[in-house]
Amino acid sequence: MARRKQPDETPARVRNLIALDAALIMRRLAARRDEMFTLFSRLRSREPMLSTITTRFNSATFHDLVHLPEREQAVVHAFHERLDEMRWYFTYTEDMPSTVQQTFTALYRRLEEAYRLLVVTLGPPVTPDGAVVVEAQPVRTEEAPSAEVTLARARPARKRASSSA
């Protein structure tokens, strides 16, 4: 009886770890966005901004990333290049807090674009319970009907008594 070769799960695991790390960074940035700048302004400390963009990617090696196809490697690289731009700015800026916040907004938009491409290319991360993590914002595409229109649609039409009986 010949044993079937099991498919190599390494690429999927590497993809998931990268996607989990990127999702964590984006969630932290969204959650701490305002507080980072308040603390920077009050304490003149860069630590809140730098700790928010900390990544586990620094411990990944070429040995780990070699399991991904070239296109995926390039997308991961692009995301981390945008993250490095932000890290460099936070580390060395001499700007005032309001300018730091404005510059962050521009850098964040670029990072967000790179993150969207990363999720499209690698797939969204899988959580410990097996659920796929999807970050989305609701978008209204049409005007909501008024309450009167909604109620009118919900009521069954009544038959009118005919007067010709």
MOVEN-V11520 format. One record per residue. RES is the residue in one letter. D_CENTER is the distance of its C-alpha to the mean C-alpha in whole Angstrom. Layout:
RES;D_CENTER
RES;D_CENTER
This chain:
M;47
A;44
R;41
R;38
K;36
Q;32
P;29
D;27
E;24
T;23
P;21
A;19
R;19
V;18
R;15
N;14
L;14
I;12
A;9
L;10
D;10
A;7
A;5
L;8
I;8
M;5
R;7
R;10
L;10
A;9
A;12
R;14
R;14
D;17
E;19
M;18
F;20
T;23
L;24
F;24
S;26
R;28
L;28
R;28
S;26
R;23
E;22
P;20
M;18
L;18
S;17
T;14
I;13
T;15
T;14
R;16
F;16
N;19
S;21
A;20
T;23
F;24
H;26
D;23
L;21
V;24
H;23
L;21
P;22
E;22
R;20
E;17
Q;18
A;18
V;14
V;14
H;16
A;15
F;11
H;14
E;16
R;14
L;13
D;17
E;18
M;16
R;18
W;21
Y;21
F;20
T;23
Y;26
T;25
E;28
D;27
M;28
P;25
S;25
T;24
V;22
Q;20
Q;20
T;19
F;16
T;15
A;16
L;14
Y;11
R;11
R;12
L;9
E;7
E;9
A;10
Y;6
R;7
L;10
L;9
V;8
V;11
T;13
L;13
G;12
P;9
P;10
V;13
T;14
P;18
D;19
G;18
A;16
V;13
V;9
V;8
E;6
A;8
Q;11
P;14
V;16
R;20
T;22
E;26
E;28
A;28
P;32
S;34
A;35
E;39
V;37
T;35
L;38
A;41
R;39
A;39
R;43
P;45
A;47
R;51
K;54
R;56
A;60
S;62
S;65
S;67
A;68
